[in-house]
């Protein structure tokens, strides 16, 4: 499984053995390069960035670190090793051999899953293209660019599957992945969250924490697929995705820690007087990004999700090793949820487990986000702050699923009118224009090694054993 870097497209899938596929991907490469230069990180394409590049899919020593100019980054195609004798772990055909080719009856569904996943990868690069100009440190700038180049590589992963297994249709879909644009009026990205603006670093940290974490759970579900090339591709993507989640979770932790410290220094505890990020603004960004990401999982009651599970196109999170649901077929269990009627009375509902696969994946995601929230609140406690942050209820601000069309308060305990929801969302629950303008005013770039903007704490350690004051970006 060693990566071959002697070809135009680094890979560990023996691409040179399939000349037709190799030529098709080499024709796609210049279009990708043009896309990167057009909408990739703006202003730093000629800077030397201390980046990691995959050189193996083995657990030990899989990445090499060195200075690279982003346009010269060696994007490639990587899969984890094939497991001899692997069988389907869930659904209707447990124990059957996994598929090495696309079954005709599932071609449409598999292509849809791959295209939707693939569309998120370039979208996030487009959303984050201007953030380098306001980076709070070279350390954070480097992390942003590492996330960007790896999102680009994840696009390559999905394009390889489209080219390699879906013929002309796949090539056309791969082309379209480079023609759509985040927030474009006529050709937007497929999922709404990936058309939302990411204009400041609190946006970015929330995106990496909440939206990329959705990506983790979607990839983990696809990494249980009976279509083995998809499974092996997503398994390696998860290896890289872990750093993206680290950037978001620790970025928010460092922001919250610095805010708590400034609260003790600022007159009246008003951190705005010291160019800090107030906790009430942090809470509004949590409300916005977390609730937006819950819709990425789809509706709680979904026949599509049931079909994906029964056919083993997707699984639950950690399906292979899951212990709390010993009935892997998912036939004999139910999933319970509740809504509030207009009088505030709680109404219980139950649906078959298979139709609730989106909800199960979302609930695992929510538990992971709650774990991080507990760590952030522990920081506030340790710094002597009385305030605590929360995550909104799964009922709040939903546009898909069983709560769509119902207006709840952020804690999910009260239904309110649409007018009240609109008014309070604009004034107190989501970031206001004034909040965004204030964040813009304090996010001035810091480009001296080892120095950080006043609104964020330094990290506990550097990257790849380097000191925090290492020159992670050499700006030209």
Secondary structure, 3 states (H helix, E strand, C coil): CCCECCCCCEECCCHHHCHHHHHHHHHHHHHHHHHHHHHCCCCCCCCEEEEEEECCCCCCCCEEEEEEEHHHCCCEECCCCCCCCCECCCHHHCCCECECCCCHHHHHHHHHHHHHHHHHHHHHHHHCCCHHHHCCCHHHHHHHHHHHHHHHHHHHHHHHHHHHHCHHHHHHHHHHHCCCCCCCCCCCCCCHHHHCCCCCHHHHHHHHHHHHHHHHHHHHHHCCCCEHHHHHHHHHHHHHHHHHHHHHHHHHHHHHHHHHHHHHHCHHHCHHHHCCCCHHHHHHHHHHHHHHHHHHHCCCCCHHHHHHHHCCCCCCCCHHHCCCCCCCCCCCCEEEEEEECCCCCEEEEEEEHHHHHHHHHHHHHHHHHHHHHHHHHHHHHHCCCCCCCCCCCCCCCCCCHHHCCCCECCCCCCECCHHHHHHHHHHHHCCCHHHHHHHHHHCCCCCCCCCCCCCCCCCCCCCCCCCCCCCCEECC
